[in-house]
Amino acid sequence: MKIAKIEDLHADAGWRTFSFLKITTDDGLVGWSEYTEADGSRGLTAVIQGMAEALIGTDPRPIQAIDSLLYVKQVQAPNGVNQRAIAAIGNALLDIKGKALGVPVYELFGGPVRRRIPVYWSHCGSYRVRNHELVGVPPLRTYDDVAALGAEVKRRGFKGLKTNILPFDGEKLTGFGPGFGRTPGHPELNVDRKTLQAVRDLLGAFRAGAGPDMGLHLDVNYHFKTEGYLQIAKAVEPFDLTWLEIDTWDPQSLALIRSKAPCPIASLESVTGRRAFRPFLDAYSTDVAIIDVIWNGFLESIKIAAMAEAYEVNVAPHNYYGHLCSAVSAHFCAVVPNFRIMEIDIDSVAWRDELFINAPIIENGDLIIPDRPGWGVDVNEAAVRAHPPKGR
């Protein structure tokens, strides 16, 4: 068996683009992975193609050897976009290997520890504030609407939800993104009383609508400095969060926040590679280590999870993409012992399901891991080509 062809495909997903890597062997097997060029990854497709062209004509099955070789070839510029390219290639090769052996990928790693994966509804409310027309739902305009959404999450069987800061501007709810340069406040990243009150109002509305048993998560990304995160942590205390999710590149700052926070802290979603995770674990800086399996790659992710377990830290996948990414993340959740809960986007464009074959099934707040060979989810090429992304 040899790698014969490597292709990239892209589909309009409303406010973003879904991107796919297709690797075909000389005997007709196809391996799929999903990746994104958003969030600092512009140009990732070119990096993937540049790395992968040397693999044409080689055996796709010794995946660790290929993964290690690709790492060595970019060792002077590790992590970042290079790691995300290695991840996309390795994930597609695992799909091939599972299909070649006729088994799900999780069977290649000792078999599943669990077959039902608890999930939480991510970006709950955020997409409905920014993109309700594309989601096909009424807009979220007030905190009363937020409470109604909380009740919907509960009614649909989910045990947890995660939201982002959604301030009220006097007329409607709005987005908040200074840490990404999307709204004012960058580069100072200071917190003010209005923002703190918005956090209280938002979490209060979700708690009122979803009830006392709902797991509430708040993700504040890179939007503040250490001082601001400490003030946010104080503001969320009355709402009994499952976790407060924050991002910082300083392990000691994160450890300080964790030591003073009234709730668990989750972090590290943007970190790639074991070497980069290590200082955060050494500092005991987070209660839950969030690992992006799409950016790190499946092989690297299970190694990071094993390292985290030595520090008595559980892990959760960073997963906000399409159904193929959800399947890859579910396989990760199935095999790592120190699993916490899995992120998943429920709101998306109306045509998302068309882009995939055998989309994952969610039942009463659990994702049922697929038992088909490979990842168990394939890409519907005809549907992808029918929804070309804007600007390509």
LOMILO-264902 format. One record per atom (N, C-alpha, C): x, y, z. Coordinates in pm, whole numbers, plus 50000, padded with zeros to 5 digits. Layout:
N
XYZ;...
end
This chain:
392
500864988050000;500005000050000;500895012450000;500595021849907;501365034149896;500415046149889;500895057449934;500125069849920;500215074249775;499045076149713;499015079649571;498635094249547;497785099949634;497275113449607;496915120449737;497185133349741;496855141549858;496115153949810;494905156049861;494055167149817;493505174749937;493195187449913;492485195250015;491155200049956;490125199750039;488785204150000;488285214050105;487405223250062;486965233850151;485485236650126;484755239450236;483315241850226;482925254250306;481975261550252;481395272850324;480655267650447;480985273150563;480285269550687;479735282050754;479315291650672;478685303750722;479715314050763;479975315150893;480935324950943;482355319350944;482545307650884;483865301450881;483925291850763;485075285450746;485265275450641;485655262250705;485025251350661;485465238050699;486465233150594;487615228350638;488655223550547;488955208950575;489235201550468;489425187150478;490665182950401;491375173250456;492505167050388;492095152950348;492295149750221;491965136450167;493245129950117;493585118550176;494755110850132;494265097650074;494635094849950;494195082849880;495385073649853;495185060749875;496245051049852;496105045049712;497135037849670;497115031949536;496115020549524;495615015449637;494585005049628;493195010649660;493075023949660;491755030049667;491235033749805;491995031149910;491565035350044;491695050550057;490735056450127;490735070950147;490745074050296;491685082450337;491735087150475;491395101950480;490555105550577;490095119450591;490565125350723;490875138250719;490985146050841;490395159850814;490045166650922;489485180150913;490435189650984;490565201750929;491425211750991;490815225550968;491445235751022;490935249351004;492085258850976;491825268450889;492805278950862;492495291550943;491515290951032;491195302251118;492105302151241;491935312251325;492605312851456;494115311651444;494705319851358;496145320251346;496735310151251;495895303451173;496385292751085;496265296050937;496195308750901;496135312150759;497355306550688;497125300350574;498215294250499;498495279850537;497675274250627;497915260550673;497825250550558;496915252750463;496785243450350;498105242250275;498765253450250;500045253150178;501105245850259;501095247450391;502055240450476;501805225350471;500535221550478;500185207250470;500675201350339;500375208150229;500765202850098;502285202250085;502975212250140;504425212250134;505035200650211;504475197550326;504965186150404;504615172950339;503375172150289;502845159250245;503385154650110;503885163950029;504315159949894;505435149649900;506245149950006;507335140250018;506825126250053;505535125150090;504975112250130;504395104450013;504245110749898;503725103649781;504625091749750;504005080049736;504755067849705;505255060249826;504945065449949;505395058550070;504225050850133;504575041750220;503585033750293;502925042650400;501585043750403;500945052550500;500805046550639;501145033850658;500805026950782;501745029250900;503065031550881;503925034350998;503765048951043;502645051851105;502255065751129;503185072651227;503615065651331;504525072151426;505845075851359;506345067351272;507585070451201;507415082751114;506275083551044;505995095150960;505855107751045;505105106551155;504905117951245;506235123151298;507105113951339;508405117951393;509285124251287;509225118851166;510025124551057;509565138651024;508265140751017;507745154150987;508125164051097;508125159351221;508525168251330;509995172351316;510845162751288;512275165651276;512525175551163;511805174351054;512015183050938;511655197550966;510845200151070;510495214051102;510915217651245;511915210751296;512275212251436;512805226251469;513255233551369;513715247251395;512565257251406;511365252851371;510175261351386;509025252651436;509165247451559;508195237651607;506865243951647;505875235251659;504545239051707;503855248651609;502835255651656;502125265051570;501565258451446;501655265551335;501085260651209;501755247751165;503045246251189;503725233951150;503145221851222;502895223151353;502305212051427;500905209051377;500145219351343;498785217351293;498795210051158;499825212451078;499945205250951;500275190550975;501225187851064;501555174051099;500325166951151;499535173951232;498325168151289;497335164051182;497115172851085;496155169750978;496585157550899;497885156550870;498385145050795;498255132350878;498715132751002;498665120851086;497255115951111;496325125251130;494935121151154;494335114251031;494675119150911;494175112550790;494805098650774;496065097250810;496715084250799;496115074150898;495705078751016;495045069751110;493715064851056;493015073350984;491765069150921;492035058050820;493105059550742;493485049050646;493815036150719;494605037050824;495045024850893;493865017550955;492955024951018;491765018551073;490935011750966;490775018450853;489995012450743;490715000250685;492035001050674;492784989750619;492644977350707;492564979450839;492444968250933;490984965050965;490074973450918;488654971050942;488214973851084;488894983251154;488564986151294;488485001251315;487725005551416;487755019651454;489135023551505;489475036351493;490795040951537;491015037851684;489985039151767;490205036751910;490665022551939;490375012951852;490854999351872;492364998251852;492965007851781;494405007951762;495145012451888;494405017751985;495015023552105;494455017052231;494235003952225;493824996552343;492344994852361;491565000252270;490114998852281;489505009452371;488195010852367;487555021752440;487465019352590;487765029752666;487495029852810;486005032452833;485415040052741;483985043652750;483415044452609;482155041252595;481505041552464;480505053052451;480155059152562;479315071152561;480145082752615;480205093652538;481055104952572;480185116652616;480175120352743;479415132152785;479915144652713;478995152652661;479355164652587;478665176852648;479255188352627;478585200752664;478365209352540;477285216752539;476895225552428;477785237852432;478685239052336;479645249952336;479125262052257;479735273652285;479335286352224;477825288452237;477315284152351;475875284652374;475425299352384;474665303552289;474215317352282;475105326052195;476395323252190;477325332052118;477005332751969;476795321051907;476475320951764;475105326951738;474185325551833;472845330951813;472815346151826;473795351651895;473935366251899;474535371251768;475545364351717;476295369351601;475755364551467;475195352351462;474905346051333;473585338451333;472575343751398;471345336051413;470715332551280;470855341251178;470245338251048;470845325550988;472165323851000;472825312150944;472515299651025;472315301251156;471945289851238;470505285851214;469675295551174;468265292751147;467415293051272;467765302051366;467025303551490;466755318251514;465805321651601;465585335851635;466815341751702;467005354751689;468175361051753;468065360851905;469225360651967;469305361852112;469545376552142;468545383452195;468635397952212;468715402452357;468145394852449;468075399052588;468485387452679;468665390752806;468995380252902;467785371252929;466585376152902;465425367252908;465525356552799;466015360552681;466255350752574;467315340552616;468305345252690;469355336152740;468755325752833;467875330152923;467225320753014;466415310352937;465735314852831;464955305552749;465875295552679;467055300052636;468015290852574;468515280752676;468775285252798;469165275852903;468145264952924;466865268752921;465805258852934;465785249352816;466105254452696;466165245952577;467285235652588;468445240052637;469575230852655;469185219552749;468525222952858;468085212852954;467045203452891;466115209152819;465035201252757;465595191352655;466695194952589;467285186252487;468235175852546;468345175452678;469065164552743;470525167152774;471035179152748;472435182052777;472605184652926;473755180352977;474055182353120;474995194153142;475495200053034;476425211153047;476365220352928;476725233052949;476805242752841;477965252252869;478515257752763;479575267752777;479225279952695;479415291552755;479095303952687;480285313252693;480135324752627;481155335252625;480515348052677;481315358052707;480775370652757;479915377152649;478685380852684;477735386852590;477135399352655;477795410852644;477285423052707;475995427852641;475185434952719;473955441252669;474265456052645;474045460952523;474435474752489;473315484952508;472235480652574;471075489352593;469935486052499;470265479152389;469245474952293;469275459952269;470455454252269;470595439952237;471895434552294;471985421252300;473235414752339;474245416052226;475505416952263;476565418552164;477705408952193;478605407452098;479775399252118;480855406752195;481855399452242;482935405252321;484215397952283;485185405352224;486385398452178;487625407052171;487945414852275;489155423152266;490435415052255;490455403052315;491665394852309;491985389752170;490995390052080;491205386251941;491165398351848;491105410451906;491055422451825;489725424851756;488655418451805;487355419451738;486495430751793;486725434751917;485995445751979;487005454552053;486625466852086;487575475752154;488065469852285;489245474752327;489835470252451;491215464352436;491655462352313;492985456952284;493915468652254;495155468852299;495895457852361;495915458052514;495225467752576;495325468852722;494715456852792;493545452352742;492845440752798;492515442552945;491985454352977;491535457053113;490075453253128;489675449753249;488275446753277;487635458953342;486355461553313;485645472653376;484385467453444;483725475953519;482555471953596;481405467553506;481285473753391;480215470053299;480385455553252;481615451853222;481885438153177;481635428253290;482055431753409;481815422853524;480315420853547;479545431553531;478095430153548;477495421853436;478025423253315;477545415053203;477765400253231;478905396853292;479185382953328;478145378053429;477865386053530;476875382153631;475495380553571;475105389953486;473765389353425;473625377053335;474665374253258;474625362953165;474535349653240;475415347653336;475415335053410;474155333553495;473675344653549;472425344053624;471255339753538;471215344653414;470125340953323;470225326253283;471435321553251;471585307353217;471235298353336;471665302153455;471355293953572;469855293753598;469195305153580;467755305753602;467005296953502;467445296953377;466745289253274;467085274553274;468365271353297;468815257453287;468655249853417;468555257053528;468355250453656;469645247453729;469545243053855;470725241253940;471605229453902;471085220153825;471875208253792;472695209653665;472495220453589;473235222353465;474675226353495;475615219653427;477005223753438;477255236253355;477645247153419;477915259753350;479415261653333;479825264853211;481215268153182;481235282153120;482185290253157;482375303353096;483775303953036;483855307452907;485125308452837;485415323252811;486505328252870;486865342252850;488145343752768;488615332852710;489685333152610;490885341452655;491405349652562;492565358052589;492165372552619;490965374652671;490405388152674;490905397052787;491685391652880;492155399652993;493605396053027;494185403953114;495465400653175;495175394153311;496215390853385;496035383553511;495105390853607;495275403953621;494415411853709;492945410153671;492665411053542;491285409853498;490715396053521;491515385653496;491025372053520;490675369953666;491455375853756;491155374453898;489835381253933;489545392653869;488265399253894;487105391253835;487325385353718;486285376853659;486025364853749;487075358853801;486915347253889;486095350754012;486295362554066;485505366954181;484035369054141;483815374254020;482445377053976;481625364453953;482265353353916;481515341153882;481215332654004;481735336154120;481615327654238;480185323354270;479175332254260;477815327954300;477175317454209;477775314554094;477065306653993;477525292153983;478445287954071;478835273954082;479255268153948;480265274153887;480715269753754;481375256053760;481165248353654;481955236153634;483405239753612;483615250053528;484945255953518;484865269753457;485885277753489;486165290453422;487325287853328;487125290653201;488125287553099;488825300353056;490135300553071;490915312353036;492155308052959;492745317752889;493965315152812;495025325252850;496195320452877;497365328852901;498595320752864;499655327552826;500885320452791;501865319752906;501455324053026;502365323953140;501895313753243;502635302953264;502195292453357;502035297353500;502925306153546;502845310853684;501625319753705;501295328053608;500085336153618;498845327353627;498815317153546;497675308053548;497585300753682;498725296753735;498735290253866;498245299553975;498615312253967;498135322054064;496625323354057;496095324253936;494635325353919;493945313053976;494495301353945;493895288953995;493885288754148;494955293654210;495055293254356;494015302154424;493525312154353;492585321754412;491165320254360;490955312554254;489635311454192;488695303154280;487405306554281;486425299054359;485845287054285;486405284154167;485895273154084;487085267054010;486905255153951;487985249353872;488365258153753;489625257453714;490155264853600;490505254853490;490065257853367;490435249953249;491215258953155;492215253253088;493055261353000;493875252352909;494685258752824;495745252752740;495245248652602;494045252852560;493525248252432;494415252052314;495175262952323;496005267352211;497415261752215;497745254452321;499105249252337;499255236752250;500375235652182;500645223952099;501975217552139;501935204552154;503145196852181;503405194752328;503915182752361;504205179252500;505165189052566;506155193452492;507155202352551;506545215552594;505545220152520;504885232852556;503895230952671;503305219152684;502395216452796;503145214952927;504365210152920;505075206353042;505185217753145;505595230053108;505725240353212;504405243753281;503295242453211;501995244853273;501655233853374;501985221553339;501755210553431;502705211353550;503955214853525;504915216253634;504485227053734;503795237353685;503335248253772;501995244953838;501425233353807;500095229653859;499105241053836;499055245453710;498355257853678;496895256053639;496455243653616;495095242053567;494465229353624;493155229853647;492435218053694;492125208553579;491805214053463;491505206153344;492395211153231;493135202053169;493975205453055;493165203252927;492945214052854;492205213052729;493195210352616;492945199752541;493855195452433;493095196052302;493635203252206;493035203352072;493625191851992;492805181551969;493275169551900;493495172351751;492815182351699;492965185951558;494255193751536;494645201851631;495875209551619;497095201551662;496965192851761;498105184951807;498275172051728;497175166751677;497195153451618;496875143051722;496245132151679;495795121851773;496945115551850;498025112251779;499165105851845;499735114651955;499955127451922;500535136552021;499545139052135;498275139652104;497265142852206;497185132152313;497255119452274;497165109052377;498435108752462;499565113152406;500785114152486;500665125752586;500085136852542;499875148152633;498935143952745;497875136752710;496925132252811;497605123052912;498475114152865;499205105252956;500115113153048;500745123452995;501605131853077;500775139253181;499605144453141;498735151653235;498275142453347;498025129753316;497545120653419;498585118753529;499865119753494;500915118553596;500865130053696;500205141053658;500025152553747;498625152653809;497885141653794;496515140653845;495605151253782;495785153453653;494995163253580;494185156053472;492885158753468;492045153353362;492065162353240;491645156853127;491745164053000;490385164752932;490245174852847;489025176752768;489425181852631;488815176952525;489215181652392;488635195352360;489425203252290;488965215852231;488365212352095;487065214052081;486385208851962;485225217951924;485435226051821;484395235551779;484265235851626;484425224251563;484515223651419;483315216151360;483595208051257;482555199951195;482505185951253;481645177551193;481375164351249;482585155051245;483475156651146;484645147951142;485575150951260;485745163651290;486555167151408;485915161751535;484595162251543;483925156951662;484175141951675;484205134951562;484485120551566;485915118051613;486875125651560;488265124051602;488405126651752;487775137451799;487835140551942;487155129852026;486085123951974;485375113352047;486255100952061;487005097451958;487935086151968;488985088952077;489475101352083;490415105252188;489765103452325;488555108552341;487845107252469;487595092652506;487425084252404;487145070152429;488335062852489;489565067052454;490725058952493;491535064452609;491395077552641;492215082752750;491505080352883;492195074852983;491545072453112;491115085153183;491935095753173;491725108153250;490895118253171;489685114153136;488775122353056;487835130053146;487525142553110;486605150853188;485255152353120;485195159253005;483965161252929;484385166552792;483525164752691;483875168452554;483075180452508;483765189752445;483145201452384;482545197852250;481405204052216;480825202252083;479935214052050;479985218651926;479075229051879;477765222551833;476665227251888;475345222551845;474795231951738;474885244951761;474455254551661;475475255251548;474975254651426;475845256051309;474965259551190;475585260451073;474795263350952;473865251650921;472775254750854;471735244750829;472245233050746;473275235250664;473755224750573;474945216850628;475285218850754;476465211950807;476335196750793;475175191150826;475015176650821;475215171150681;474915179050579;475065174450440;476525171750404;477445178350473;478855177550437;479535164750483;478815156750563;479425144950624;478555132650604;479205121150600;478535108250594;478685101550730;477555097450788;477545091150921;477985100951031;477275112051040;477575121751146;477375115351282;478145119451383;478005113651517;476595115551573;476185106151657;474865106451720;475005111051864;474175120751902;474125125352042;472805121052101;472895114352214;471705108652279;471725112452427;470755120552467;470625124552608;471925130352664;472545139052586;473745145752631;475025137952618;474985126152554;476175118052531;476375115952382;477625116552337;477945112652200;478275097852201;477645090452110;477865076052099;479035073752004;480105067752053;481275066451967;480955056851852;481375060251731;481065051851615;481835038651620;481245028251563;481925015251559;482345011351418;482305021051325;482735018351188;484255019951177;484885014051076;486345014951062;486825029451046;488055031751087;488615045251080;487935054251182;487755066951145;487055076151234;485565073551241;485035066451142;483595063551140;482765074551078;483395085351037;482735096550969;483555099750844;482885100850731;483545104650606;482985117850555;483685123550460;483285136250401;482475133650275;481355140650261;480525139850141;481085149850040;481925144749950;482635153649858;481675161749771;480595155649725;479655162749639;479045174549713;478685172549840;478095183349918;479125194249946;480355190349974;481415200349997;481595209049874;481635202749757;481835210249633;480615218849600;479465214949652;478235222849629;478165235149718;479045235849817;479065247349908;480475253449910;480925258949798;482285264549796;482405276249892;483525277449961;483685288450056;483815301749985;483415312150053;483525325649997;485005329249985;485345335149874;486705340049856;487685329949802;487225317649773;488145307849714;487815305649568;
end
